Every structure is written in structure tokens, then in C-alpha cells.
């Protein structure tokens, strides 16, 4: 007799039965479902048997009967869809978890929103305390511009104030004065960046390009204790589970963030499998860069385990597309939006050739995965050319270097990346949130190779999907949403907000490709495809049960798919209440 239950997660213990028992019996059996395996053939099964944290077998209910005994728990899916747990290839959860620890931060969509927030902070802070608005991108403001130095002065006349957007910022007079940035000031640490100046007076305008490190910021914010930080990170990971994320890549972890992951792992409190990219500062001398890369290879986390690994480094090759500092092959063009007056301006490359080639060599020699923030097509080409220089000495494909973001590409970049085995880690959120502004600035035709997902898949290049989640807990509340269903929807429709038509729909993914984008492809980027990313015998039992069928539902419903239950290693980590 089969007992039935109503989803989301009423697991029934099955007792009795006379079926032949296999040499191994299942702890958990899923039957009567639509199991989207994401195996090589993208096969669909109706049942899955699990023992411990691994999958024993997939098949029909009758074929799985030998794995069942009196202690096997059985879920009758009643036709519900099951998928591998989703993986986010690019996030910053350790920092995002505590963005609002001191106080709630409102959504800012206009310059008045920004100035009102700054005024509210000035009202509660002492004179001289800093106000820092972080990662409110000017492309997402209705006015599509920086707040000016004068506007910031008026909003915070007694407090240094910073509007930081990616690697760039607009700051007020007190922030410049407190940091010693005045007429004739220059970057002098060997790193990138400059302060924009008024062509008539030579005085700083308040726009800082890729040099906010010079601001003498002293945070007035309440800082979490380590235990409070761990609690917020657990809260965030629980929300990742809620939307189906069972694995994440923490891109750009510092030492303290690595420690947080280690402590959660030691306490068995991780509910997502984590892969860390260790931050490496490229302003330092070449030998120090080499030492930093080698230190990752020597870390106990380098081999790690199924829950936690640190196998990569993270560097920054250029600035940002949302701030006007991404390194492009062709000039950006004069722009009031980006405050660009030089017709030959192409953005900023952060790592010069004389440092970049030794960095690549150090990664290849130590078998440490290279990952780099690279937004503009100039930066993307520079990375591909750098690895091509070593193609006769090293197995580039086997080491899976990753170009993070890789927003602006070209036909040649797609082809050469596929030939070399260089991977891409791409965030559809940028297309959805910023497509309108980018189109207004660059024109529709120049965006033909913006996030060219269809071309990448067709060329056989490996691309994985992520969020670049930087702030707040809340899948659609965060400044870059981490809801993977919305990410897949955007990858399939190429629809940006506030635009009537899709942005180059010829680059859209199919449903099958979009699902691979957030599952097996990301597992490959993290050297984990033998253990997860698909539902196959022997692999880890990381899976999600859904309220709608992602292969057949109307496309507009795809973005609203809800997770009924999420399992990591065969254990439930989320159940819809």
C-alpha cells in the first residue's frame, strides 16, 4: 500500500512490502515525479533513490523498488518537478549578509533618494563622521548621473560624504579635504585611478576614478561581533536555500571571510557548499603577488572537501561598466552620464602587462585557478591574450581560468576563449537592471556582443550564471538580485527593465541551456562536476522540488517558480511553510 502526502515536505515512512532488496537500501526514495537530471543527455526520470549524502540510482518506481526496505522514507512527488540544486557562480555573501547590520538601507532610485538618505544619516551622526553610500549604481538612477559635489555638500555640510558606485565615487568637499585630495593631487602608489579635475580651475570635481582607497574613511557604523556575523551569514544561506541555491562561489574573500566559512563548516552549519576565491592585491610587487598565489595552493582549504574549498584567487583587471571605467577596445564616447569629456577615453586597465603575465604564470605553475573582474572587451581580450602566451607550456583548459562578468565581448573573444578553455562567469542581473542605460549610451548595435550567451554556448565555451550579490538579505531586495529563476528568465528573454524590446534576442538561451547555466556549468567552473550539478548515480544528493515545471510552464511564469523543498547531501535544508 502506497501512502500519499501533500507537498511541500511531509515525508512518510514506508513500512512493510515484499520487494527484493538491493545490496544497498535507500534512506530516501522519490517517486512519481519529473526529475530533470541535467545529465549529458538531459534525461528525465520519475524516481530517485538516495543513501546517505549520495544518489544510489534513478529510474521508475518499479526499477527502484529493490532499494527500498522498511526504513526507507518515500516522497510521492505527485508529478512535481525536481532539479539539481542551483549554484551561484559569483557572489559576495560574507559581506552582503551584514550590509544592514547597523541600520536598514532604503532602495535608492533617484538623486533625491540618495540625497535624502545622506541627510537622514547626517541627522543621526556627529559632525565630522563619515557617510558612505555604497553600490548605488548611477545607471540605475532615474537621472542617470552622479550626484554632484555641490549636491553632496548641501546634503551633508558637516560630514564627509561618499557616493560609491563600483570602483568609482562622487564625494563632497569635506571628504576631499579630510583625505588630502586637492589641486595637483595624483595617485602615487603604483595602482590605477585618478581624481577628475575642472579643466578651468584644476580643482577636483569630486569624481574619483578607481582610487577610493585614498579616502581616509573611518566607519561610524556598528560592527557585528564574529558570532553576530556568523548568524547573519546563516540567515543569508537559509534564504539562498529558499530560492534553490545549494552552492555558491564567494568571489574575492579576505582572510576574515575565509575564517567565517571555516567556523561554519567546523560547526556543521553550512547549508550551501562554498568555493572561495582568495583576494590578491595586484598593486603590490610581483614577488608578493607570486607569494600570495602560492599561499592559496599551500592552504589546507586548497583540497578542502565537499562543503568548503578555496582553489582560486581573485583580481581586478578593469573598472566598471556602470561607472564608466571598464577598459574598452574602442573609446567610451563623451558622456554627461558617465562624466566623460575625453573623446579618446577607453576606461582603466588595472593590471599592466609586466605584472599580469607573471600573475598568470604563478597561477598556472601553482595550479591555482585564476579569476578576474573583467568587464570591458579590452580587459577580456587582455586576459585571453595573456593566457594564450602560455598555451605551449601549460594545460590552460585543465586549469579553467575564469573571466568574471565578461560583459563586453567580441566574436574573436568568444572563439579564442572556447579554443583555450577559458571560462566565463556572467550575471544576467546586469542586463536586466542596466540594459536601458547601456543602450542609451553605447547604442543598440554596439551591444551586439554584450553578454553573448548564445554565441558562447554555440562555440562550446563554458559559461556559468551568477548574481554578483553584494548587499542585503532578500533575493529581489539585494542591489543585484540573487533569485536564480529571475536570472534564468533574463538569460532566456534578454528583456531589460524599462525597455520595450529584448536586447539582442539572438543571444538568448533555451530553457535547457539556462538550466545548465546555473547547474552543471557552474559545477564545472568550481571543479565540482563529478560530484554535483546534475542528478546521477554516485553524485551528491543536492536537489530541489519545485511548484512548477521549468521545461513546460509559460515563459512569464518561469521567473516566479517557487522552491517547495531543498536538500543538500540528502538532508532537508528548506521547506516551504
C-alpha positions in Angstrom: 0.0 0.0 0.0 1.5 3.4 -1.0 0.8 6.3 1.4 0.5 9.7 -0.2 1.2 13.1 1.2 0.9 16.7 0.3 4.0 18.7 -0.6 5.9 20.7 0.4 7.6 18.3 2.8 5.5 15.7 4.6 7.8 12.7 4.4 6.1 9.4 5.0 7.9 6.4 6.5 7.1 3.3 4.4 6.8 0.1 6.2 6.4 -3.5 5.1 6.5 -4.6 1.5 7.9 -7.7 -0.2 10.0 -6.2 -2.9 13.5 -7.6 -3.4 16.0 -5.6 -1.5 19.2 -4.4 -3.3 22.6 -4.8 -1.8 22.2 -1.2 -0.7 18.9 0.2 0.6 17.9 3.8 0.2 17.4 6.2 3.1 15.1 8.3 0.9 13.1 7.4 -2.2 11.4 10.0 -4.5 8.7 8.6 -6.8 6.1 9.7 -9.4 7.9 12.9 -10.2 9.6 14.7 -13.2 13.2 14.5 -12.3 15.2 16.8 -14.6 18.6 15.1 -14.2 20.7 17.6 -16.3 22.9 14.7 -17.2 24.7 14.7 -20.6 21.5 13.6 -22.4 19.3 15.9 -20.2 17.2 12.8 -19.4 14.0 12.9 -17.4 13.3 10.2 -14.8 10.4 9.6 -12.5 12.2 8.4 -9.3 15.4 8.7 -7.4 17.0 6.6 -4.6 19.3 8.2 -2.0 21.6 6.7 0.6 23.5 9.0 3.0 24.5 12.0 1.0 24.7 10.3 -2.4 22.4 9.2 -5.1 22.1 5.5 -5.4 20.0 5.3 -8.6 17.4 6.9 -10.8 14.6 5.3 -12.7 11.0 4.3 -12.4 9.2 3.4 -9.2 9.4 -0.3 -10.1 13.0 -0.2 -11.0 13.8 1.5 -7.7 11.8 -1.0 -5.5 14.9 -3.1 -4.8 16.4 -0.1 -2.9 13.5 0.1 -0.6 13.1 -1.5 2.8 11.0 -0.9 5.9 13.2 2.0 7.0 13.1 3.9 3.7 11.4 7.3 3.6 9.4 7.8 0.5 8.3 11.1 -1.1 5.5 10.8 -3.6 6.0 13.8 -5.8 2.6 13.7 -7.5 4.2 14.8 -10.7 6.2 17.7 -9.3 9.5 18.7 -11.0 12.8 18.0 -9.3 16.1 19.6 -10.4 19.7 19.6 -9.2 20.4 22.3 -6.5 21.3 25.5 -8.2 24.8 27.0 -8.0 25.6 30.8 -8.0 28.9 31.3 -9.7 29.6 34.7 -8.3 28.6 36.3 -5.0 29.9 38.2 -2.0 27.7 36.7 0.7 30.1 37.2 3.6 29.9 41.0 3.2 26.3 41.1 1.9 25.0 39.4 5.0 25.9 42.3 7.2 25.2 45.3 4.9 22.2 46.3 7.0 23.6 45.3 10.4 23.9 48.9 11.6 20.7 50.2 10.1 18.2 49.5 7.2 19.2 51.0 3.9 16.4 52.1 1.6 16.2 51.4 -2.1 17.5 54.5 -4.0 16.2 55.0 -7.5 16.7 58.8 -7.9 19.2 61.5 -6.9 16.7 62.9 -4.4 16.5 59.4 -2.8 20.3 59.4 -2.4 20.4 62.9 -1.0 17.5 62.2 1.4 19.4 59.1 2.7 22.5 61.2 3.2 20.5 63.9 5.1 19.0 61.2 7.3 22.5 59.9 8.1 23.8 63.4 8.8 20.9 63.9 11.2 22.0 61.0 13.4 25.8 61.2 13.1 28.1 63.5 14.9 29.7 66.4 13.0 32.7 65.0 11.0 31.6 61.4 10.9 31.6 59.8 7.5 28.6 59.0 5.4 29.2 56.3 2.8 26.6 55.3 0.2 27.8 52.0 -1.3 27.0 50.3 -4.6 24.1 52.5 -5.7 24.8 52.5 -9.4 24.2 55.7 -11.3 22.9 53.7 -14.3 20.0 52.6 -12.1 19.1 56.2 -11.0 16.3 57.8 -13.0 18.6 60.8 -13.7 21.4 58.5 -14.9 24.2 60.6 -13.4 26.4 61.1 -10.4 25.2 63.3 -7.6 27.4 66.4 -7.8 30.0 67.6 -5.3 27.7 70.6 -4.6 24.6 68.4 -4.1 26.6 66.3 -1.6 27.9 69.4 0.1 24.3 70.7 0.6 23.0 67.3 1.9 25.9 66.9 4.4 27.5 70.2 5.1 29.2 69.0 8.2 30.0 65.4 7.3 32.4 63.9 4.7 30.1 62.1 2.2 30.8 59.5 -0.4 28.5 58.1 -3.2 30.5 55.0 -4.2 29.4 53.1 -7.3 31.6 50.2 -8.2 35.2 51.2 -8.2 34.4 54.9 -8.7 32.8 57.6 -6.4 31.5 61.1 -6.2 32.5 62.8 -2.9 31.8 66.1 -1.2 34.3 68.8 -0.2 34.8 67.6 3.3 35.7 64.1 2.1 38.3 65.6 -0.3 39.7 67.8 2.4 39.8 65.0 5.0 41.7 62.8 2.5 44.2 65.4 1.4 42.9 65.4 -2.2 43.2 68.8 -3.7 44.6 70.7 -6.7 47.5 68.9 -8.2 46.9 65.6 -6.3 48.0 62.4 -8.1 47.8 58.7 -7.4 51.2 57.7 -6.2 51.0 54.1 -5.0 51.6 52.4 -8.4 47.9 51.5 -8.7 45.2 52.7 -11.0 43.0 55.7 -10.8 42.8 59.5 -10.8 40.8 62.4 -9.5 38.8 64.2 -12.2 39.5 68.0 -12.3 37.8 71.1 -13.5 39.5 72.0 -16.8 39.3 75.7 -16.0 40.5 75.7 -12.3 42.3 72.4 -11.9 40.3 71.7 -8.8 39.0 68.2 -8.1 35.3 67.9 -9.3 34.6 65.3 -6.6 34.6 62.3 -9.1 37.2 59.7 -8.1 38.1 57.1 -10.7 39.2 53.8 -9.2 41.0 55.4 -6.3 38.6 55.4 -3.4 41.3 53.6 -1.5 42.8 57.1 -0.8 39.7 58.2 1.1 40.6 58.4 4.8 37.3 56.8 5.7 36.6 56.0 9.4 33.4 54.0 9.7 30.9 55.2 12.3 28.8 52.0 11.8 28.2 49.4 14.5 30.2 46.4 13.6 29.0 42.8 14.2 30.9 40.5 16.5 32.1 37.3 14.9 29.1 35.4 16.3 26.7 38.1 15.1 28.3 37.9 11.6 28.1 34.1 11.6 24.4 34.3 12.5 23.7 36.8 9.6 25.6 34.6 7.2 23.5 31.6 8.3 20.4 33.7 7.7 21.5 34.6 4.2 22.4 31.0 3.3 18.9 30.0 4.5 17.5 32.5 2.1 19.7 31.1 -0.7 18.2 27.7 0.1 14.7 29.2 -0.1 15.3 30.1 -3.8 17.0 26.8 -4.6 20.7 27.7 -4.2 22.7 24.9 -2.7 26.2 26.0 -3.8 27.9 29.4 -4.1 31.2 30.8 -5.1 32.5 33.5 -2.8 34.5 35.7 -5.2 37.1 37.9 -3.5 37.3 36.5 0.1 39.7 38.2 2.5 41.3 36.4 5.5 38.5 37.3 7.9 35.8 36.0 5.5 37.7 32.7 4.9 37.7 32.3 8.7 33.9 32.8 8.8 33.4 29.9 6.3 35.8 27.7 8.3 33.9 28.2 11.5 30.5 27.5 9.9 32.0 24.4 8.4 33.6 23.2 11.7 30.2 23.7 13.4 28.3 21.8 10.6 26.3 24.9 10.0 26.8 25.4 6.3 23.7 24.8 4.2 25.3 25.7 0.9 28.5 24.2 -0.5 31.1 27.0 -0.8 34.0 27.6 -3.1 36.3 30.5 -2.3 38.4 32.8 -4.5 41.0 34.5 -2.3 41.6 38.2 -2.9 45.0 39.1 -4.2 46.1 42.7 -4.3 47.9 43.5 -7.6 49.3 46.9 -6.5 52.0 45.1 -4.6 55.3 44.0 -6.2 55.4 41.0 -8.5 57.1 38.8 -6.0 54.5 39.5 -3.3 51.8 38.6 -5.9 53.6 35.3 -6.6 53.7 34.6 -2.9 50.0 35.3 -2.4 49.1 32.9 -5.2 51.4 30.2 -3.8 49.9 30.7 -0.3 46.5 29.6 -1.7 48.0 26.3 -3.1 49.5 25.7 0.4 46.3 26.3 2.3 44.5 23.3 3.9 41.4 24.6 2.1 43.0 24.1 -1.3 41.9 20.5 -1.4 39.1 21.0 1.1 36.1 18.7 0.9 32.6 18.6 -0.5 31.4 21.5 1.7 34.3 24.0 1.5 37.2 24.6 -0.8 39.5 27.5 -1.7 41.1 26.8 -5.0 41.2 30.2 -6.7 42.5 33.8 -6.5 40.5 36.9 -7.5 42.0 40.1 -9.0 40.6 43.1 -10.8 41.5 43.7 -14.4 39.5 46.9 -15.0 36.8 49.2 -13.7 33.1 49.0 -14.1 30.6 49.5 -16.9 28.1 51.1 -14.5 30.6 53.8 -13.6 32.3 54.5 -16.9 35.7 52.9 -16.1 35.6 49.5 -17.7 38.5 49.0 -20.1 37.2 49.1 -23.7 38.8 48.4 -27.1 37.1 51.5 -28.5 36.5 54.9 -26.8 33.6 55.2 -24.5 32.4 58.4 -26.1 31.7 61.7 -24.5 29.0 61.4 -21.9 27.3 63.5 -19.3 26.0 60.3 -17.7 29.5 59.0 -17.0 31.1 62.4 -16.7 33.4 61.6 -19.7 34.8 64.6 -21.6 37.8 63.0 -23.3 36.8 61.6 -26.7 39.7 59.1 -26.6 38.9 57.8 -23.1 38.8 54.0 -23.1 38.4 53.3 -19.3 41.0 51.9 -17.0 43.1 48.7 -17.1 44.2 47.9 -13.6 47.0 45.3 -14.1 49.7 46.3 -16.5 51.3 43.7 -18.8 54.5 43.5 -16.8 52.5 42.3 -13.7 49.8 40.4 -15.5 52.0 37.9 -17.2 53.8 36.9 -14.0 50.5 36.6 -12.3 49.1 34.3 -14.9 52.3 32.2 -14.8 52.1 32.0 -11.0 48.5 30.7 -11.2 49.4 28.1 -13.8 52.6 26.9 -12.0 50.8 26.5 -8.7 47.6 25.1 -10.2 45.6 27.9 -8.6 42.5 28.9 -10.6 42.7 32.4 -11.9 39.5 34.5 -11.6 39.4 38.2 -12.5 36.8 41.0 -12.6 36.9 41.9 -16.3 34.0 44.0 -17.7 35.2 45.7 -20.8 36.1 44.0 -24.1 39.6 45.5 -23.8 40.1 43.7 -20.4 38.6 40.5 -21.7 40.9 40.4 -24.7 43.9 41.3 -22.5 43.1 38.2 -20.3 42.7 35.9 -23.3 46.0 37.2 -24.8 47.8 36.7 -21.5 46.8 33.1 -21.2 47.4 32.4 -24.9 51.1 33.4 -24.3 51.4 30.3 -22.1 49.4 27.8 -24.2 52.5 25.8 -25.2 53.8 25.5 -21.5 50.6 24.7 -19.6 47.2 23.0 -19.9 45.1 26.1 -19.9 41.8 24.2 -20.3 42.6 21.9 -17.4 43.1 24.9 -15.1 39.8 26.5 -16.1 40.7 30.3 -15.7 37.5 32.4 -15.2 36.7 35.8 -16.6 34.2 37.2 -14.1 31.4 39.3 -15.6 32.8 39.3 -19.2 30.1 41.7 -20.2 31.5 43.2 -23.3 33.0 40.6 -25.7 33.6 40.1 -29.5 33.3 37.3 -31.9 37.1 36.7 -31.6 37.0 36.7 -27.8 34.2 34.1 -27.8 36.2 31.9 -30.3 39.5 32.2 -28.6 38.1 31.6 -25.1 36.4 28.4 -26.4 39.7 27.3 -28.0 41.8 27.9 -24.9 39.2 26.6 -22.4 38.8 29.9 -20.6 35.5 30.1 -18.7 33.1 32.9 -18.2 31.1 33.8 -15.0 28.2 36.0 -16.1 25.4 37.8 -14.3 22.1 38.3 -16.1 21.2 40.9 -13.4 23.4 43.4 -15.2 21.5 43.0 -18.5 18.1 43.4 -16.8 19.0 46.3 -14.5 21.3 48.2 -16.7 20.4 47.4 -20.3 18.4 50.6 -20.9 21.2 52.9 -19.8 23.9 51.0 -21.7 21.7 51.1 -24.8 21.2 54.9 -24.4 24.9 55.4 -24.1 26.5 52.9 -26.5 23.7 52.4 -29.0 21.9 49.1 -29.7 24.5 47.9 -32.3 27.5 48.2 -30.0 25.7 45.9 -27.6 25.5 43.0 -30.1 28.3 41.3 -28.1 27.0 42.2 -24.6 26.7 39.0 -22.6 26.7 36.9 -25.8 25.4 33.7 -24.2 24.0 32.1 -27.3 27.4 32.6 -29.1 29.3 31.2 -26.1 27.2 28.1 -25.9 27.3 27.6 -29.6 31.1 27.9 -29.6 31.5 25.3 -26.9 32.8 27.8 -24.4 32.0 27.2 -20.7 29.8 29.9 -19.1 28.1 29.8 -15.8 25.5 32.1 -14.3 25.6 34.1 -11.1 24.3 37.1 -9.3 27.3 39.3 -8.1 25.2 39.6 -4.9 26.8 42.4 -2.8 24.3 43.8 -0.5 21.3 42.9 1.7 19.4 39.7 2.5 16.4 39.2 0.1 16.6 37.6 -3.3 15.0 40.6 -5.1 15.8 43.2 -2.5 19.5 43.0 -3.0 21.2 45.5 -5.3 22.0 42.7 -7.7 19.2 40.2 -7.3 20.3 36.6 -6.4 17.0 35.0 -7.4 18.3 32.4 -9.9 14.8 32.0 -11.6 14.9 35.6 -12.5 18.5 35.2 -13.7 17.5 32.3 -15.9 14.4 34.2 -17.2 16.6 37.1 -18.2 19.1 34.8 -19.9 16.2 33.3 -21.9 14.3 36.5 -22.8 17.1 39.2 -22.9 14.5 41.6 -21.5 15.8 44.6 -19.6 13.6 46.6 -17.4 12.2 49.9 -18.8 12.9 48.7 -22.3 10.1 47.7 -24.7 12.0 45.2 -26.8 14.6 42.5 -25.8 18.3 43.4 -26.0 19.7 41.3 -28.9 17.3 38.3 -28.5 19.6 36.3 -30.9 21.8 35.8 -27.9 19.1 34.3 -25.7 19.5 30.8 -24.2 17.0 27.9 -24.5 15.4 26.5 -21.3 17.8 23.6 -21.3 20.8 25.9 -21.7 19.5 28.2 -19.0 19.2 25.3 -16.6 22.7 24.1 -17.4 23.9 27.7 -16.9 23.0 27.5 -13.2 23.8 23.8 -12.6 26.3 21.7 -14.3 28.2 24.6 -16.0 28.7 26.2 -12.6 29.8 22.9 -11.1 32.4 22.7 -13.9 33.7 26.3 -13.1 34.2 25.1 -9.5 35.9 21.8 -10.4 32.8 20.0 -8.9 31.1 18.5 -11.9 31.9 14.9 -10.9 30.0 15.4 -7.6 27.2 17.9 -8.4 25.5 20.0 -11.0 23.4 17.0 -12.2 21.4 14.2 -10.6 23.3 11.0 -11.4 24.1 7.8 -9.5 27.1 8.4 -7.3 26.8 12.2 -7.1 25.9 14.2 -4.1 22.1 14.4 -3.4 21.7 18.1 -3.7 18.3 18.7 -5.2 15.2 20.9 -5.2 11.5 20.2 -5.5 9.5 22.9 -7.5 6.0 24.1 -7.7 6.0 24.5 -11.5 7.7 22.7 -14.4 10.6 24.8 -15.7 10.5 22.9 -19.0 6.9 23.5 -19.9 5.5 26.4 -17.9 4.7 29.7 -19.8 7.9 31.7 -20.0 6.4 34.5 -17.9 5.8 32.0 -15.1 9.4 30.9 -15.1 10.7 33.8 -13.1 8.1 33.1 -10.4 8.9 29.4 -9.8 9.0 28.6 -6.1 11.0 26.0 -4.4 8.9 23.7 -2.2 11.9 21.9 -0.6 15.7 22.0 -0.9 18.0 19.2 0.1 21.8 19.2 0.4 23.5 15.9 0.8 20.2 14.1 1.1 19.1 16.3 4.1 16.4 18.9 4.0 17.7 22.5 4.4 14.5 24.3 3.4 10.8 23.5 3.3 8.1 25.9 2.2 5.8 26.6 5.2 
